[in-house]
Amino acid sequence: MSLNEELHALRTRLEARRSPETLAVMHGAVDELRRSGAPARVLRPGTPAPRFSLPNADGRLVDSDTLLAAGPLVVTFYRGRW
């Protein structure tokens, strides 16, 4: 099974657990993001990320330059639960 097929099967299983109202909100949010032009602004693989400062788990700001000085950096974003 290809990755696209696996992702489609996963999406189908997860959406089967949601109410039609919830799915409408979820799909509406995705459609809104697409209309906003956000996909065109996504960094492509291999593109260096811009410098940034973000709060850590304790709420203290940490900047990417400081983290990169200690070695490679992995940044993970959580979208939360719908």
PDB file of N, CA, C and O in Angstrom:
ATOM      1  N   MET A   1       0.858  -1.172   0.000  1.00  0.00           N
ATOM      2  CA  MET A   1       0.000   0.000   0.000  1.00  0.00           C
ATOM      3  C   MET A   1       0.905   1.237   0.000  1.00  0.00           C
ATOM      4  O   MET A   1       1.868   1.308   0.764  1.00  0.00           O
ATOM      5  N   SER A   2       0.590   2.203  -0.857  1.00  0.00           N
ATOM      6  CA  SER A   2       1.396   3.425  -0.929  1.00  0.00           C
ATOM      7  C   SER A   2       1.103   4.323   0.268  1.00  0.00           C
ATOM      8  O   SER A   2       0.104   4.146   0.965  1.00  0.00           O
ATOM      9  N   LEU A   3       1.981   5.279   0.490  1.00  0.00           N
ATOM     10  CA  LEU A   3       1.768   6.224   1.592  1.00  0.00           C
ATOM     11  C   LEU A   3       0.459   6.977   1.396  1.00  0.00           C
ATOM     12  O   LEU A   3      -0.296   7.153   2.352  1.00  0.00           O
ATOM     13  N   ASN A   4       0.175   7.423   0.177  1.00  0.00           N
ATOM     14  CA  ASN A   4      -1.086   8.136  -0.076  1.00  0.00           C
ATOM     15  C   ASN A   4      -2.296   7.260   0.231  1.00  0.00           C
ATOM     16  O   ASN A   4      -3.295   7.736   0.770  1.00  0.00           O
ATOM     17  N   GLU A   5      -2.202   5.982  -0.114  1.00  0.00           N
ATOM     18  CA  GLU A   5      -3.301   5.066   0.187  1.00  0.00           C
ATOM     19  C   GLU A   5      -3.456   4.875   1.694  1.00  0.00           C
ATOM     20  O   GLU A   5      -4.575   4.845   2.207  1.00  0.00           O
ATOM     21  N   GLU A   6      -2.341   4.748   2.396  1.00  0.00           N
ATOM     22  CA  GLU A   6      -2.401   4.606   3.852  1.00  0.00           C
ATOM     23  C   GLU A   6      -2.985   5.858   4.501  1.00  0.00           C
ATOM     24  O   GLU A   6      -3.808   5.758   5.411  1.00  0.00           O
ATOM     25  N   LEU A   7      -2.567   7.033   4.039  1.00  0.00           N
ATOM     26  CA  LEU A   7      -3.100   8.280   4.596  1.00  0.00           C
ATOM     27  C   LEU A   7      -4.588   8.424   4.316  1.00  0.00           C
ATOM     28  O   LEU A   7      -5.343   8.886   5.171  1.00  0.00           O
ATOM     29  N   HIS A   8      -5.007   8.031   3.126  1.00  0.00           N
ATOM     30  CA  HIS A   8      -6.438   8.089   2.789  1.00  0.00           C
ATOM     31  C   HIS A   8      -7.237   7.141   3.688  1.00  0.00           C
ATOM     32  O   HIS A   8      -8.306   7.503   4.178  1.00  0.00           O
ATOM     33  N   ALA A   9      -6.718   5.930   3.904  1.00  0.00           N
ATOM     34  CA  ALA A   9      -7.408   4.969   4.771  1.00  0.00           C
ATOM     35  C   ALA A   9      -7.477   5.490   6.200  1.00  0.00           C
ATOM     36  O   ALA A   9      -8.509   5.354   6.858  1.00  0.00           O
ATOM     37  N   LEU A  10      -6.392   6.085   6.687  1.00  0.00           N
ATOM     38  CA  LEU A  10      -6.392   6.649   8.038  1.00  0.00           C
ATOM     39  C   LEU A  10      -7.408   7.774   8.145  1.00  0.00           C
ATOM     40  O   LEU A  10      -8.179   7.825   9.103  1.00  0.00           O
ATOM     41  N   ARG A  11      -7.415   8.665   7.181  1.00  0.00           N
ATOM     42  CA  ARG A  11      -8.376   9.780   7.191  1.00  0.00           C
ATOM     43  C   ARG A  11      -9.810   9.258   7.195  1.00  0.00           C
ATOM     44  O   ARG A  11     -10.660   9.766   7.927  1.00  0.00           O
ATOM     45  N   THR A  12     -10.074   8.249   6.379  1.00  0.00           N
ATOM     46  CA  THR A  12     -11.417   7.665   6.313  1.00  0.00           C
ATOM     47  C   THR A  12     -11.824   7.086   7.667  1.00  0.00           C
ATOM     48  O   THR A  12     -12.947   7.306   8.120  1.00  0.00           O
ATOM     49  N   ARG A  13     -10.916   6.345   8.319  1.00  0.00           N
ATOM     50  CA  ARG A  13     -11.224   5.772   9.639  1.00  0.00           C
ATOM     51  C   ARG A  13     -11.474   6.855  10.678  1.00  0.00           C
ATOM     52  O   ARG A  13     -12.427   6.771  11.453  1.00  0.00           O
ATOM     53  N   LEU A  14     -10.614   7.877  10.695  1.00  0.00           N
ATOM     54  CA  LEU A  14     -10.760   8.929  11.697  1.00  0.00           C
ATOM     55  C   LEU A  14     -12.029   9.748  11.471  1.00  0.00           C
ATOM     56  O   LEU A  14     -12.718  10.106  12.426  1.00  0.00           O
ATOM     57  N   GLU A  15     -12.333  10.043  10.216  1.00  0.00           N
ATOM     58  CA  GLU A  15     -13.530  10.837   9.932  1.00  0.00           C
ATOM     59  C   GLU A  15     -14.811  10.062  10.224  1.00  0.00           C
ATOM     60  O   GLU A  15     -15.847  10.666  10.502  1.00  0.00           O
ATOM     61  N   ALA A  16     -14.752   8.742  10.165  1.00  0.00           N
ATOM     62  CA  ALA A  16     -15.937   7.928  10.454  1.00  0.00           C
ATOM     63  C   ALA A  16     -16.379   8.094  11.901  1.00  0.00           C
ATOM     64  O   ALA A  16     -17.537   7.833  12.229  1.00  0.00           O
ATOM     65  N   ARG A  17     -15.466   8.528  12.773  1.00  0.00           N
ATOM     66  CA  ARG A  17     -15.780   8.708  14.201  1.00  0.00           C
ATOM     67  C   ARG A  17     -16.329  10.096  14.514  1.00  0.00           C
ATOM     68  O   ARG A  17     -16.721  10.362  15.650  1.00  0.00           O
ATOM     69  N   ARG A  18     -16.362  10.976  13.528  1.00  0.00           N
ATOM     70  CA  ARG A  18     -16.773  12.365  13.759  1.00  0.00           C
ATOM     71  C   ARG A  18     -18.199  12.596  13.278  1.00  0.00           C
ATOM     72  O   ARG A  18     -18.670  11.942  12.348  1.00  0.00           O
ATOM     73  N   SER A  19     -18.868  13.527  13.921  1.00  0.00           N
ATOM     74  CA  SER A  19     -20.221  13.885  13.494  1.00  0.00           C
ATOM     75  C   SER A  19     -20.131  14.697  12.209  1.00  0.00           C
ATOM     76  O   SER A  19     -19.091  15.296  11.934  1.00  0.00           O
ATOM     77  N   PRO A  20     -21.201  14.730  11.415  1.00  0.00           N
ATOM     78  CA  PRO A  20     -21.201  15.544  10.206  1.00  0.00           C
ATOM     79  C   PRO A  20     -20.918  17.021  10.502  1.00  0.00           C
ATOM     80  O   PRO A  20     -20.263  17.701   9.713  1.00  0.00           O
ATOM     81  N   GLU A  21     -21.412  17.508  11.637  1.00  0.00           N
ATOM     82  CA  GLU A  21     -21.175  18.902  12.001  1.00  0.00           C
ATOM     83  C   GLU A  21     -19.688  19.165  12.243  1.00  0.00           C
ATOM     84  O   GLU A  21     -19.138  20.163  11.777  1.00  0.00           O
ATOM     85  N   THR A  22     -19.047  18.256  12.978  1.00  0.00           N
ATOM     86  CA  THR A  22     -17.612  18.392  13.257  1.00  0.00           C
ATOM     87  C   THR A  22     -16.811  18.324  11.966  1.00  0.00           C
ATOM     88  O   THR A  22     -15.888  19.114  11.766  1.00  0.00           O
ATOM     89  N   LEU A  23     -17.155  17.389  11.089  1.00  0.00           N
ATOM     90  CA  LEU A  23     -16.452  17.276   9.809  1.00  0.00           C
ATOM     91  C   LEU A  23     -16.615  18.538   8.978  1.00  0.00           C
ATOM     92  O   LEU A  23     -15.674  18.969   8.312  1.00  0.00           O
ATOM     93  N   ALA A  24     -17.796  19.130   9.011  1.00  0.00           N
ATOM     94  CA  ALA A  24     -18.017  20.363   8.252  1.00  0.00           C
ATOM     95  C   ALA A  24     -17.106  21.482   8.756  1.00  0.00           C
ATOM     96  O   ALA A  24     -16.545  22.236   7.961  1.00  0.00           O
ATOM     97  N   VAL A  25     -16.961  21.588  10.076  1.00  0.00           N
ATOM     98  CA  VAL A  25     -16.070  22.606  10.652  1.00  0.00           C
ATOM     99  C   VAL A  25     -14.626  22.320  10.272  1.00  0.00           C
ATOM    100  O   VAL A  25     -13.901  23.226   9.860  1.00  0.00           O
ATOM    101  N   MET A  26     -14.207  21.070  10.406  1.00  0.00           N
ATOM    102  CA  MET A  26     -12.832  20.701  10.072  1.00  0.00           C
ATOM    103  C   MET A  26     -12.516  20.981   8.604  1.00  0.00           C
ATOM    104  O   MET A  26     -11.499  21.602   8.293  1.00  0.00           O
ATOM    105  N   HIS A  27     -13.372  20.531   7.718  1.00  0.00           N
ATOM    106  CA  HIS A  27     -13.139  20.732   6.288  1.00  0.00           C
ATOM    107  C   HIS A  27     -13.224  22.214   5.926  1.00  0.00           C
ATOM    108  O   HIS A  27     -12.495  22.684   5.053  1.00  0.00           O
ATOM    109  N   GLY A  28     -14.105  22.942   6.590  1.00  0.00           N
ATOM    110  CA  GLY A  28     -14.190  24.388   6.357  1.00  0.00           C
ATOM    111  C   GLY A  28     -12.907  25.096   6.750  1.00  0.00           C
ATOM    112  O   GLY A  28     -12.458  26.009   6.057  1.00  0.00           O
ATOM    113  N   ALA A  29     -12.314  24.676   7.864  1.00  0.00           N
ATOM    114  CA  ALA A  29     -11.057  25.290   8.313  1.00  0.00           C
ATOM    115  C   ALA A  29      -9.937  25.008   7.318  1.00  0.00           C
ATOM    116  O   ALA A  29      -9.131  25.892   7.025  1.00  0.00           O
ATOM    117  N   VAL A  30      -9.880  23.792   6.801  1.00  0.00           N
ATOM    118  CA  VAL A  30      -8.860  23.445   5.807  1.00  0.00           C
ATOM    119  C   VAL A  30      -9.080  24.248   4.532  1.00  0.00           C
ATOM    120  O   VAL A  30      -8.127  24.770   3.954  1.00  0.00           O
ATOM    121  N   ASP A  31     -10.321  24.349   4.094  1.00  0.00           N
ATOM    122  CA  ASP A  31     -10.630  25.135   2.893  1.00  0.00           C
ATOM    123  C   ASP A  31     -10.233  26.597   3.077  1.00  0.00           C
ATOM    124  O   ASP A  31      -9.701  27.224   2.161  1.00  0.00           O
ATOM    125  N   GLU A  32     -10.494  27.132   4.264  1.00  0.00           N
ATOM    126  CA  GLU A  32     -10.133  28.524   4.550  1.00  0.00           C
ATOM    127  C   GLU A  32      -8.616  28.723   4.479  1.00  0.00           C
ATOM    128  O   GLU A  32      -8.145  29.722   3.935  1.00  0.00           O
ATOM    129  N   LEU A  33      -7.862  27.783   5.022  1.00  0.00           N
ATOM    130  CA  LEU A  33      -6.399  27.858   4.939  1.00  0.00           C
ATOM    131  C   LEU A  33      -5.930  27.827   3.487  1.00  0.00           C
ATOM    132  O   LEU A  33      -5.036  28.579   3.102  1.00  0.00           O
ATOM    133  N   ARG A  34      -6.532  26.962   2.694  1.00  0.00           N
ATOM    134  CA  ARG A  34      -6.139  26.892   1.276  1.00  0.00           C
ATOM    135  C   ARG A  34      -6.438  28.211   0.566  1.00  0.00           C
ATOM    136  O   ARG A  34      -5.614  28.703  -0.205  1.00  0.00           O
ATOM    137  N   ARG A  35      -7.609  28.782   0.823  1.00  0.00           N
ATOM    138  CA  ARG A  35      -7.974  30.056   0.182  1.00  0.00           C
ATOM    139  C   ARG A  35      -7.074  31.200   0.630  1.00  0.00           C
ATOM    140  O   ARG A  35      -6.877  32.164  -0.110  1.00  0.00           O
ATOM    141  N   SER A  36      -6.528  31.096   1.840  1.00  0.00           N
ATOM    142  CA  SER A  36      -5.691  32.173   2.372  1.00  0.00           C
ATOM    143  C   SER A  36      -4.328  32.252   1.682  1.00  0.00           C
ATOM    144  O   SER A  36      -3.611  33.242   1.826  1.00  0.00           O
ATOM    145  N   GLY A  37      -3.978  31.210   0.937  1.00  0.00           N
ATOM    146  CA  GLY A  37      -2.676  31.174   0.299  1.00  0.00           C
ATOM    147  C   GLY A  37      -1.597  30.565   1.173  1.00  0.00           C
ATOM    148  O   GLY A  37      -0.427  30.561   0.790  1.00  0.00           O
ATOM    149  N   ALA A  38      -1.961  30.054   2.332  1.00  0.00           N
ATOM    150  CA  ALA A  38      -0.987  29.484   3.261  1.00  0.00           C
ATOM    151  C   ALA A  38      -0.130  28.385   2.627  1.00  0.00           C
ATOM    152  O   ALA A  38       1.076  28.351   2.874  1.00  0.00           O
ATOM    153  N   PRO A  39      -0.700  27.488   1.824  1.00  0.00           N
ATOM    154  CA  PRO A  39       0.151  26.424   1.263  1.00  0.00           C
ATOM    155  C   PRO A  39       1.328  26.951   0.438  1.00  0.00           C
ATOM    156  O   PRO A  39       2.378  26.310   0.393  1.00  0.00           O
ATOM    157  N   ALA A  40       1.175  28.080  -0.201  1.00  0.00           N
ATOM    158  CA  ALA A  40       2.262  28.640  -1.012  1.00  0.00           C
ATOM    159  C   ALA A  40       3.400  29.182  -0.138  1.00  0.00           C
ATOM    160  O   ALA A  40       4.518  29.370  -0.618  1.00  0.00           O
ATOM    161  N   ARG A  41       3.113  29.430   1.144  1.00  0.00           N
ATOM    162  CA  ARG A  41       4.122  29.983   2.042  1.00  0.00           C
ATOM    163  C   ARG A  41       4.820  28.922   2.895  1.00  0.00           C
ATOM    164  O   ARG A  41       5.668  29.257   3.722  1.00  0.00           O
ATOM    165  N   VAL A  42       4.477  27.664   2.705  1.00  0.00           N
ATOM    166  CA  VAL A  42       5.077  26.572   3.469  1.00  0.00           C
ATOM    167  C   VAL A  42       6.513  26.375   3.004  1.00  0.00           C
ATOM    168  O   VAL A  42       6.788  26.387   1.804  1.00  0.00           O
ATOM    169  N   LEU A  43       7.421  26.195   3.944  1.00  0.00           N
ATOM    170  CA  LEU A  43       8.808  25.931   3.598  1.00  0.00           C
ATOM    171  C   LEU A  43       8.915  24.558   2.933  1.00  0.00           C
ATOM    172  O   LEU A  43       8.296  23.591   3.375  1.00  0.00           O
ATOM    173  N   ARG A  44       9.689  24.492   1.894  1.00  0.00           N
ATOM    174  CA  ARG A  44       9.919  23.238   1.185  1.00  0.00           C
ATOM    175  C   ARG A  44      11.055  22.468   1.863  1.00  0.00           C
ATOM    176  O   ARG A  44      11.892  23.063   2.541  1.00  0.00           O
ATOM    177  N   PRO A  45      11.081  21.155   1.681  1.00  0.00           N
ATOM    178  CA  PRO A  45      12.176  20.366   2.269  1.00  0.00           C
ATOM    179  C   PRO A  45      13.533  20.931   1.860  1.00  0.00           C
ATOM    180  O   PRO A  45      13.765  21.265   0.699  1.00  0.00           O
ATOM    181  N   GLY A  46      14.417  21.027   2.845  1.00  0.00           N
ATOM    182  CA  GLY A  46      15.757  21.530   2.604  1.00  0.00           C
ATOM    183  C   GLY A  46      15.897  23.034   2.729  1.00  0.00           C
ATOM    184  O   GLY A  46      17.015  23.550   2.719  1.00  0.00           O
ATOM    185  N   THR A  47      14.782  23.752   2.848  1.00  0.00           N
ATOM    186  CA  THR A  47      14.830  25.199   3.000  1.00  0.00           C
ATOM    187  C   THR A  47      15.108  25.532   4.463  1.00  0.00           C
ATOM    188  O   THR A  47      14.397  25.055   5.347  1.00  0.00           O
ATOM    189  N   PRO A  48      16.131  26.344   4.732  1.00  0.00           N
ATOM    190  CA  PRO A  48      16.392  26.719   6.130  1.00  0.00           C
ATOM    191  C   PRO A  48      15.211  27.508   6.712  1.00  0.00           C
ATOM    192  O   PRO A  48      14.633  28.367   6.045  1.00  0.00           O
ATOM    193  N   ALA A  49      14.878  27.210   7.927  1.00  0.00           N
ATOM    194  CA  ALA A  49      13.805  27.941   8.610  1.00  0.00           C
ATOM    195  C   ALA A  49      14.303  29.332   8.992  1.00  0.00           C
ATOM    196  O   ALA A  49      15.492  29.514   9.251  1.00  0.00           O
ATOM    197  N   PRO A  50      13.410  30.305   9.027  1.00  0.00           N
ATOM    198  CA  PRO A  50      13.827  31.631   9.487  1.00  0.00           C
ATOM    199  C   PRO A  50      14.142  31.592  10.983  1.00  0.00           C
ATOM    200  O   PRO A  50      13.686  30.702  11.700  1.00  0.00           O
ATOM    201  N   ARG A  51      14.915  32.556  11.435  1.00  0.00           N
ATOM    202  CA  ARG A  51      15.181  32.672  12.877  1.00  0.00           C
ATOM    203  C   ARG A  51      13.864  32.955  13.591  1.00  0.00           C
ATOM    204  O   ARG A  51      12.970  33.600  13.043  1.00  0.00           O
ATOM    205  N   PHE A  52      13.762  32.463  14.821  1.00  0.00           N
ATOM    206  CA  PHE A  52      12.516  32.674  15.571  1.00  0.00           C
ATOM    207  C   PHE A  52      12.784  32.615  17.063  1.00  0.00           C
ATOM    208  O   PHE A  52      13.815  32.115  17.513  1.00  0.00           O
ATOM    209  N   SER A  53      11.825  33.140  17.820  1.00  0.00           N
ATOM    210  CA  SER A  53      11.766  33.001  19.273  1.00  0.00           C
ATOM    211  C   SER A  53      10.374  32.513  19.612  1.00  0.00           C
ATOM    212  O   SER A  53       9.380  33.093  19.176  1.00  0.00           O
ATOM    213  N   LEU A  54      10.306  31.448  20.390  1.00  0.00           N
ATOM    214  CA  LEU A  54       9.027  30.876  20.790  1.00  0.00           C
ATOM    215  C   LEU A  54       9.081  30.508  22.264  1.00  0.00           C
ATOM    216  O   LEU A  54      10.157  30.245  22.801  1.00  0.00           O
ATOM    217  N   PRO A  55       7.916  30.488  22.926  1.00  0.00           N
ATOM    218  CA  PRO A  55       7.910  30.058  24.323  1.00  0.00           C
ATOM    219  C   PRO A  55       8.146  28.548  24.418  1.00  0.00           C
ATOM    220  O   PRO A  55       7.636  27.770  23.611  1.00  0.00           O
ATOM    221  N   ASN A  56       8.927  28.159  25.417  1.00  0.00           N
ATOM    222  CA  ASN A  56       9.130  26.730  25.654  1.00  0.00           C
ATOM    223  C   ASN A  56       7.995  26.211  26.533  1.00  0.00           C
ATOM    224  O   ASN A  56       7.018  26.920  26.772  1.00  0.00           O
ATOM    225  N   ALA A  57       8.122  24.986  27.009  1.00  0.00           N
ATOM    226  CA  ALA A  57       7.064  24.373  27.819  1.00  0.00           C
ATOM    227  C   ALA A  57       6.821  25.124  29.120  1.00  0.00           C
ATOM    228  O   ALA A  57       5.739  25.026  29.699  1.00  0.00           O
ATOM    229  N   ASP A  58       7.828  25.884  29.589  1.00  0.00           N
ATOM    230  CA  ASP A  58       7.686  26.671  30.809  1.00  0.00           C
ATOM    231  C   ASP A  58       7.224  28.098  30.541  1.00  0.00           C
ATOM    232  O   ASP A  58       7.077  28.893  31.469  1.00  0.00           O
ATOM    233  N   GLY A  59       6.995  28.421  29.266  1.00  0.00           N
ATOM    234  CA  GLY A  59       6.541  29.764  28.918  1.00  0.00           C
ATOM    235  C   GLY A  59       7.665  30.766  28.709  1.00  0.00           C
ATOM    236  O   GLY A  59       7.398  31.937  28.440  1.00  0.00           O
ATOM    237  N   ARG A  60       8.923  30.329  28.829  1.00  0.00           N
ATOM    238  CA  ARG A  60      10.060  31.226  28.633  1.00  0.00           C
ATOM    239  C   ARG A  60      10.453  31.245  27.159  1.00  0.00           C
ATOM    240  O   ARG A  60      10.475  30.204  26.502  1.00  0.00           O
ATOM    241  N   LEU A  61      10.766  32.446  26.638  1.00  0.00           N
ATOM    242  CA  LEU A  61      11.161  32.553  25.240  1.00  0.00           C
ATOM    243  C   LEU A  61      12.533  31.932  25.006  1.00  0.00           C
ATOM    244  O   LEU A  61      13.477  32.157  25.764  1.00  0.00           O
ATOM    245  N   VAL A  62      12.616  31.156  23.952  1.00  0.00           N
ATOM    246  CA  VAL A  62      13.864  30.531  23.539  1.00  0.00           C
ATOM    247  C   VAL A  62      14.050  30.881  22.068  1.00  0.00           C
ATOM    248  O   VAL A  62      13.114  30.738  21.281  1.00  0.00           O
ATOM    249  N   ASP A  63      15.246  31.340  21.680  1.00  0.00           N
ATOM    250  CA  ASP A  63      15.449  31.686  20.274  1.00  0.00           C
ATOM    251  C   ASP A  63      16.207  30.572  19.561  1.00  0.00           C
ATOM    252  O   ASP A  63      16.993  29.842  20.163  1.00  0.00           O
ATOM    253  N   SER A  64      15.949  30.465  18.272  1.00  0.00           N
ATOM    254  CA  SER A  64      16.520  29.377  17.484  1.00  0.00           C
ATOM    255  C   SER A  64      18.036  29.457  17.404  1.00  0.00           C
ATOM    256  O   SER A  64      18.697  28.419  17.372  1.00  0.00           O
ATOM    257  N   ASP A  65      18.612  30.664  17.369  1.00  0.00           N
ATOM    258  CA  ASP A  65      20.071  30.769  17.299  1.00  0.00           C
ATOM    259  C   ASP A  65      20.738  30.124  18.510  1.00  0.00           C
ATOM    260  O   ASP A  65      21.756  29.445  18.372  1.00  0.00           O
ATOM    261  N   THR A  66      20.171  30.335  19.688  1.00  0.00           N
ATOM    262  CA  THR A  66      20.730  29.742  20.904  1.00  0.00           C
ATOM    263  C   THR A  66      20.634  28.223  20.854  1.00  0.00           C
ATOM    264  O   THR A  66      21.577  27.522  21.222  1.00  0.00           O
ATOM    265  N   LEU A  67      19.499  27.723  20.401  1.00  0.00           N
ATOM    266  CA  LEU A  67      19.317  26.276  20.312  1.00  0.00           C
ATOM    267  C   LEU A  67      20.245  25.665  19.269  1.00  0.00           C
ATOM    268  O   LEU A  67      20.829  24.606  19.499  1.00  0.00           O
ATOM    269  N   LEU A  68      20.384  26.329  18.120  1.00  0.00           N
ATOM    270  CA  LEU A  68      21.249  25.810  17.057  1.00  0.00           C
ATOM    271  C   LEU A  68      22.721  25.801  17.459  1.00  0.00           C
ATOM    272  O   LEU A  68      23.503  24.990  16.963  1.00  0.00           O
ATOM    273  N   ALA A  69      23.088  26.701  18.352  1.00  0.00           N
ATOM    274  CA  ALA A  69      24.479  26.734  18.821  1.00  0.00           C
ATOM    275  C   ALA A  69      24.842  25.452  19.566  1.00  0.00           C
ATOM    276  O   ALA A  69      26.013  25.081  19.649  1.00  0.00           O
ATOM    277  N   ALA A  70      23.822  24.777  20.108  1.00  0.00           N
ATOM    278  CA  ALA A  70      24.054  23.539  20.855  1.00  0.00           C
ATOM    279  C   ALA A  70      23.996  22.300  19.956  1.00  0.00           C
ATOM    280  O   ALA A  70      24.313  21.199  20.406  1.00  0.00           O
ATOM    281  N   GLY A  71      23.593  22.469  18.689  1.00  0.00           N
ATOM    282  CA  GLY A  71      23.518  21.334  17.776  1.00  0.00           C
ATOM    283  C   GLY A  71      22.278  21.403  16.908  1.00  0.00           C
ATOM    284  O   GLY A  71      21.577  22.415  16.912  1.00  0.00           O
ATOM    285  N   PRO A  72      21.990  20.334  16.157  1.00  0.00           N
ATOM    286  CA  PRO A  72      20.817  20.318  15.277  1.00  0.00           C
ATOM    287  C   PRO A  72      19.527  20.561  16.047  1.00  0.00           C
ATOM    288  O   PRO A  72      19.424  20.250  17.233  1.00  0.00           O
ATOM    289  N   LEU A  73      18.559  21.114  15.357  1.00  0.00           N
ATOM    290  CA  LEU A  73      17.306  21.520  15.994  1.00  0.00           C
ATOM    291  C   LEU A  73      16.124  20.889  15.280  1.00  0.00           C
ATOM    292  O   LEU A  73      16.039  20.926  14.052  1.00  0.00           O
ATOM    293  N   VAL A  74      15.214  20.313  16.048  1.00  0.00           N
ATOM    294  CA  VAL A  74      13.959  19.792  15.521  1.00  0.00           C
ATOM    295  C   VAL A  74      12.839  20.572  16.194  1.00  0.00           C
ATOM    296  O   VAL A  74      12.789  20.660  17.421  1.00  0.00           O
ATOM    297  N   VAL A  75      11.938  21.141  15.389  1.00  0.00           N
ATOM    298  CA  VAL A  75      10.810  21.906  15.913  1.00  0.00           C
ATOM    299  C   VAL A  75       9.536  21.161  15.549  1.00  0.00           C
ATOM    300  O   VAL A  75       9.327  20.810  14.387  1.00  0.00           O
ATOM    301  N   THR A  76       8.692  20.922  16.528  1.00  0.00           N
ATOM    302  CA  THR A  76       7.435  20.226  16.305  1.00  0.00           C
ATOM    303  C   THR A  76       6.281  21.146  16.661  1.00  0.00           C
ATOM    304  O   THR A  76       6.307  21.810  17.697  1.00  0.00           O
ATOM    305  N   PHE A  77       5.275  21.186  15.811  1.00  0.00           N
ATOM    306  CA  PHE A  77       4.080  21.988  16.056  1.00  0.00           C
ATOM    307  C   PHE A  77       2.907  21.046  16.265  1.00  0.00           C
ATOM    308  O   PHE A  77       2.712  20.108  15.492  1.00  0.00           O
ATOM    309  N   TYR A  78       2.143  21.291  17.288  1.00  0.00           N
ATOM    310  CA  TYR A  78       0.950  20.502  17.565  1.00  0.00           C
ATOM    311  C   TYR A  78      -0.263  21.319  17.190  1.00  0.00           C
ATOM    312  O   TYR A  78      -0.405  22.459  17.632  1.00  0.00           O
ATOM    313  N   ARG A  79      -1.137  20.757  16.388  1.00  0.00           N
ATOM    314  CA  ARG A  79      -2.335  21.495  15.987  1.00  0.00           C
ATOM    315  C   ARG A  79      -3.431  21.411  17.051  1.00  0.00           C
ATOM    316  O   ARG A  79      -4.407  22.160  17.002  1.00  0.00           O
ATOM    317  N   GLY A  80      -3.269  20.507  17.999  1.00  0.00           N
ATOM    318  CA  GLY A  80      -4.297  20.352  19.030  1.00  0.00           C
ATOM    319  C   GLY A  80      -5.312  19.308  18.622  1.00  0.00           C
ATOM    320  O   GLY A  80      -5.113  18.592  17.640  1.00  0.00           O
ATOM    321  N   ARG A  81      -6.391  19.218  19.363  1.00  0.00           N
ATOM    322  CA  ARG A  81      -7.451  18.245  19.063  1.00  0.00           C
ATOM    323  C   ARG A  81      -8.635  18.956  18.475  1.00  0.00           C
ATOM    324  O   ARG A  81      -8.973  20.066  18.887  1.00  0.00           O
ATOM    325  N   TRP A  82      -9.262  18.326  17.518  1.00  0.00           N
ATOM    326  CA  TRP A  82     -10.497  18.856  16.943  1.00  0.00           C
ATOM    327  C   TRP A  82     -11.634  18.060  17.468  1.00  0.00           C
ATOM    328  O   TRP A  82     -12.785  18.324  17.120  1.00  0.00           O
TER     329      TRP A  82
END
